[in-house]
Amino acid sequence: MNLLEVLLNIEEYSDEETIYAVKDWTVASDTIVMVEPDDGAVEFTVDRRVYSYFLEVFLIKELLSDLSEKHELPLEGKALCIIQYASNDA
């Protein structure tokens, strides 16, 4: 699944889960949603792809809510704002 699909279905995920995506992050980046590993690893490899910590699900839900209140952006526009946040502020 890709990052845009995860964001489209974000309400299906638990606030306890974390999103990991293949860099360079785009809406098409391969993405995994899972509970953060006990060792706190920020990167791991699956099928020769390196997935890097992106953001926690609860944080993305908050960001999407804030973006919905302030901007009338389509989901892809919101996704780009979230990618920018993850890249620069997280």
Z-matrix of the N, CA and C atoms (Angstrom, degrees):
N
C 1 1.442
C 2 1.525 1 107.57
N 3 1.329 2 115.35 1 157.39
C 4 1.462 3 118.26 2 -179.24
C 5 1.535 4 110.37 3 -109.76
N 6 1.304 5 115.40 4 172.16
C 7 1.456 6 121.06 5 -174.48
C 8 1.525 7 112.03 6 -62.06
N 9 1.314 8 118.15 7 -39.97
C 10 1.461 9 120.61 8 179.39
C 11 1.529 10 110.96 9 -62.66
N 12 1.328 11 117.65 10 -40.31
C 13 1.470 12 121.19 11 177.87
C 14 1.525 13 111.11 12 -63.09
N 15 1.325 14 116.62 13 -40.72
C 16 1.465 15 120.31 14 178.05
C 17 1.527 16 109.72 15 -62.73
N 18 1.312 17 117.06 16 -45.68
C 19 1.461 18 120.26 17 -179.29
C 20 1.524 19 111.42 18 -64.90
N 21 1.311 20 116.62 19 -37.01
C 22 1.458 21 121.26 20 178.07
C 23 1.529 22 111.43 21 -62.58
N 24 1.323 23 116.24 22 -32.37
C 25 1.468 24 122.27 23 -176.97
C 26 1.525 25 112.65 24 -112.01
N 27 1.324 26 118.11 25 25.06
C 28 1.466 27 122.33 26 -172.17
C 29 1.526 28 112.96 27 -57.12
N 30 1.316 29 118.14 28 -31.29
C 31 1.468 30 120.84 29 -178.49
C 32 1.527 31 112.47 30 -68.06
N 33 1.318 32 117.40 31 -15.92
C 34 1.461 33 121.28 32 178.62
C 35 1.529 34 112.14 33 -78.27
N 36 1.326 35 117.13 34 -12.57
C 37 1.461 36 121.22 35 -175.44
C 38 1.516 37 111.07 36 -100.89
N 39 1.316 38 115.02 37 149.08
C 40 1.458 39 122.06 38 178.62
C 41 1.520 40 110.45 39 -73.88
N 42 1.323 41 115.50 40 146.24
C 43 1.462 42 120.48 41 175.79
C 44 1.526 43 111.52 42 -63.01
N 45 1.305 44 117.34 43 -15.00
C 46 1.468 45 121.97 44 -179.70
C 47 1.526 46 112.45 45 -83.15
N 48 1.327 47 117.00 46 -7.85
C 49 1.456 48 120.27 47 -176.06
C 50 1.527 49 111.51 48 -92.75
N 51 1.319 50 114.45 49 162.90
C 52 1.461 51 122.68 50 -178.93
C 53 1.514 52 108.60 51 -128.30
N 54 1.306 53 115.47 52 147.97
C 55 1.462 54 121.34 53 179.23
C 56 1.527 55 109.22 54 -100.67
N 57 1.327 56 114.52 55 133.77
C 58 1.456 57 123.24 56 175.55
C 59 1.518 58 106.90 57 -123.47
N 60 1.330 59 117.41 58 135.36
C 61 1.466 60 121.04 59 -177.13
C 62 1.524 61 110.64 60 -139.08
N 63 1.326 62 114.85 61 154.83
C 64 1.458 63 121.46 62 177.55
C 65 1.527 64 108.35 63 -76.79
N 66 1.335 65 116.21 64 129.42
C 67 1.469 66 121.41 65 177.69
C 68 1.516 67 109.72 66 -80.89
N 69 1.251 68 119.83 67 158.00
C 70 1.435 69 134.30 68 -4.41
C 71 1.520 70 107.49 69 -72.12
N 72 1.320 71 116.19 70 128.52
C 73 1.446 72 120.38 71 -172.14
C 74 1.514 73 112.82 72 -66.84
N 75 1.324 74 114.50 73 127.60
C 76 1.458 75 123.57 74 172.74
C 77 1.522 76 106.68 75 -140.24
N 78 1.306 77 117.94 76 174.92
C 79 1.464 78 120.15 77 177.71
C 80 1.525 79 110.86 78 -65.09
N 81 1.330 80 117.76 79 -19.94
C 82 1.463 81 121.90 80 -179.14
C 83 1.526 82 113.65 81 -94.84
N 84 1.326 83 118.51 82 1.33
C 85 1.463 84 121.52 83 -178.25
C 86 1.525 85 111.56 84 -60.99
N 87 1.328 86 116.26 85 135.01
C 88 1.463 87 120.50 86 173.17
C 89 1.519 88 107.98 87 -59.09
N 90 1.336 89 115.69 88 137.00
C 91 1.462 90 120.86 89 -170.84
C 92 1.515 91 110.81 90 -137.86
N 93 1.321 92 114.92 91 144.53
C 94 1.470 93 123.10 92 174.10
C 95 1.525 94 107.57 93 -127.47
N 96 1.318 95 116.02 94 139.22
C 97 1.464 96 121.61 95 175.77
C 98 1.519 97 106.62 96 -116.85
N 99 1.331 98 116.91 97 126.11
C 100 1.461 99 121.15 98 -177.51
C 101 1.525 100 110.24 99 -160.50
N 102 1.311 101 115.21 100 167.08
C 103 1.456 102 120.07 101 174.21
C 104 1.525 103 107.45 102 -70.79
N 105 1.324 104 115.47 103 136.69
C 106 1.464 105 120.28 104 -179.15
C 107 1.520 106 110.10 105 -57.26
N 108 1.337 107 118.09 106 134.12
C 109 1.465 108 120.95 107 179.97
C 110 1.533 109 111.43 108 -60.83
N 111 1.321 110 115.84 109 150.13
C 112 1.465 111 121.18 110 179.64
C 113 1.518 112 112.66 111 -58.05
N 114 1.335 113 116.74 112 -30.58
C 115 1.464 114 119.15 113 -178.27
C 116 1.532 115 112.17 114 -81.01
N 117 1.348 116 117.10 115 -2.40
C 118 1.464 117 120.86 116 177.47
C 119 1.511 118 114.37 117 70.95
N 120 1.335 119 117.13 118 18.19
C 121 1.466 120 120.83 119 -178.86
C 122 1.526 121 110.50 120 -56.03
N 123 1.319 122 115.39 121 137.67
C 124 1.460 123 120.09 122 179.32
C 125 1.525 124 111.61 123 -100.89
N 126 1.321 125 117.06 124 -8.47
C 127 1.461 126 121.92 125 175.27
C 128 1.517 127 109.13 126 -142.57
N 129 1.318 128 115.05 127 146.43
C 130 1.455 129 120.37 128 172.99
C 131 1.519 130 108.38 129 -154.63
N 132 1.317 131 115.38 130 161.82
C 133 1.458 132 121.13 131 -175.33
C 134 1.521 133 110.07 132 -112.87
N 135 1.329 134 115.17 133 133.58
C 136 1.457 135 122.46 134 174.88
C 137 1.521 136 106.45 135 -134.34
N 138 1.323 137 116.51 136 124.72
C 139 1.468 138 120.85 137 -179.72
C 140 1.530 139 112.03 138 49.73
N 141 1.309 140 116.04 139 45.50
C 142 1.472 141 124.35 140 177.57
C 143 1.521 142 114.45 141 65.99
N 144 1.316 143 117.55 142 12.21
C 145 1.468 144 121.60 143 174.44
C 146 1.518 145 108.01 144 -106.48
N 147 1.312 146 115.68 145 135.64
C 148 1.463 147 120.71 146 178.85
C 149 1.530 148 108.26 147 -95.34
N 150 1.322 149 115.45 148 118.49
C 151 1.461 150 122.03 149 177.71
C 152 1.524 151 108.28 150 -100.15
N 153 1.317 152 115.80 151 129.72
C 154 1.464 153 121.72 152 -178.77
C 155 1.515 154 109.70 153 -111.48
N 156 1.330 155 115.27 154 149.01
C 157 1.460 156 121.07 155 175.73
C 158 1.522 157 108.86 156 -51.61
N 159 1.337 158 116.22 157 132.01
C 160 1.458 159 121.58 158 177.06
C 161 1.521 160 108.81 159 -110.43
N 162 1.316 161 118.77 160 -74.14
C 163 1.466 162 123.89 161 176.57
C 164 1.524 163 109.43 162 -160.91
N 165 1.326 164 116.26 163 161.96
C 166 1.448 165 121.40 164 173.97
C 167 1.527 166 109.60 165 -76.94
N 168 1.325 167 116.08 166 148.91
C 169 1.458 168 121.58 167 -179.10
C 170 1.529 169 110.97 168 -58.84
N 171 1.340 170 117.55 169 -45.10
C 172 1.469 171 119.41 170 -177.57
C 173 1.530 172 111.11 171 -59.55
N 174 1.319 173 117.16 172 -36.08
C 175 1.460 174 121.07 173 -179.58
C 176 1.531 175 110.81 174 -69.38
N 177 1.299 176 116.59 175 -40.33
C 178 1.467 177 119.87 176 178.22
C 179 1.522 178 110.08 177 -64.66
N 180 1.324 179 117.53 178 -39.62
C 181 1.467 180 120.15 179 177.37
C 182 1.532 181 110.34 180 -60.18
N 183 1.328 182 116.40 181 -42.36
C 184 1.471 183 120.29 182 178.15
C 185 1.532 184 110.97 183 -64.80
N 186 1.323 185 116.96 184 -44.50
C 187 1.465 186 120.72 185 179.89
C 188 1.522 187 111.08 186 -62.65
N 189 1.319 188 117.47 187 -42.78
C 190 1.458 189 120.57 188 178.92
C 191 1.525 190 111.15 189 -63.58
N 192 1.321 191 116.18 190 -39.07
C 193 1.459 192 120.38 191 178.13
C 194 1.532 193 110.23 192 -63.68
N 195 1.332 194 116.36 193 -46.43
C 196 1.464 195 120.94 194 178.56
C 197 1.531 196 111.54 195 -61.48
N 198 1.332 197 116.46 196 -42.27
C 199 1.461 198 120.03 197 -179.80
C 200 1.522 199 111.28 198 -66.62
N 201 1.319 200 116.93 199 -35.06
C 202 1.467 201 120.61 200 179.13
C 203 1.517 202 111.44 201 -66.84
N 204 1.339 203 116.05 202 -34.99
C 205 1.462 204 120.74 203 -179.87
C 206 1.526 205 111.83 204 -73.18
N 207 1.333 206 117.12 205 -32.52
C 208 1.458 207 121.18 206 -172.52
C 209 1.526 208 114.28 207 -99.12
N 210 1.314 209 117.04 208 -26.50
C 211 1.466 210 120.15 209 -172.47
C 212 1.519 211 110.40 210 -138.23
N 213 1.303 212 115.30 211 147.35
C 214 1.453 213 120.57 212 173.07
C 215 1.523 214 108.42 213 -101.13
N 216 1.325 215 115.50 214 67.47
C 217 1.454 216 121.12 215 -179.33
C 218 1.528 217 109.65 216 -97.17
N 219 1.326 218 117.23 217 148.12
C 220 1.465 219 118.45 218 170.00
C 221 1.534 220 108.64 219 -68.89
N 222 1.321 221 116.86 220 164.96
C 223 1.460 222 120.51 221 -177.03
C 224 1.523 223 112.11 222 -55.26
N 225 1.321 224 117.67 223 -39.49
C 226 1.465 225 119.32 224 -179.38
C 227 1.529 226 110.96 225 -63.37
N 228 1.322 227 117.82 226 -37.87
C 229 1.460 228 121.35 227 175.76
C 230 1.510 229 111.81 228 -64.36
N 231 1.329 230 116.44 229 -41.31
C 232 1.467 231 120.93 230 176.73
C 233 1.528 232 109.64 231 -64.45
N 234 1.333 233 116.04 232 -40.30
C 235 1.465 234 120.35 233 179.12
C 236 1.528 235 110.52 234 -60.47
N 237 1.316 236 116.97 235 -41.26
C 238 1.470 237 120.09 236 178.71
C 239 1.525 238 111.27 237 -64.99
N 240 1.326 239 117.53 238 -36.95
C 241 1.471 240 121.28 239 175.62
C 242 1.523 241 110.47 240 -63.95
N 243 1.323 242 116.65 241 -40.82
C 244 1.465 243 120.69 242 179.96
C 245 1.525 244 110.55 243 -68.49
N 246 1.321 245 117.57 244 -39.98
C 247 1.467 246 120.85 245 176.64
C 248 1.527 247 109.59 246 -61.80
N 249 1.306 248 117.38 247 -42.79
C 250 1.468 249 120.90 248 177.94
C 251 1.530 250 110.01 249 -61.08
N 252 1.339 251 116.81 250 -43.80
C 253 1.464 252 120.32 251 178.53
C 254 1.528 253 110.39 252 -61.17
N 255 1.329 254 116.73 253 -47.81
C 256 1.472 255 120.77 254 -179.17
C 257 1.525 256 111.37 255 -61.29
N 258 1.312 257 116.70 256 -36.43
C 259 1.470 258 121.00 257 -178.17
C 260 1.516 259 113.12 258 -74.77
N 261 1.330 260 116.96 259 -34.21
C 262 1.466 261 120.24 260 -170.25
C 263 1.521 262 115.28 261 -111.97
N 264 1.314 263 118.23 262 -28.42
C 265 1.457 264 119.99 263 -170.15
C 266 1.521 265 115.18 264 -116.68
N 267 1.301 266 117.50 265 -18.22
C 268 1.478 267 119.24 266 -174.56
C 269 1.506 268 111.39 267 -79.69
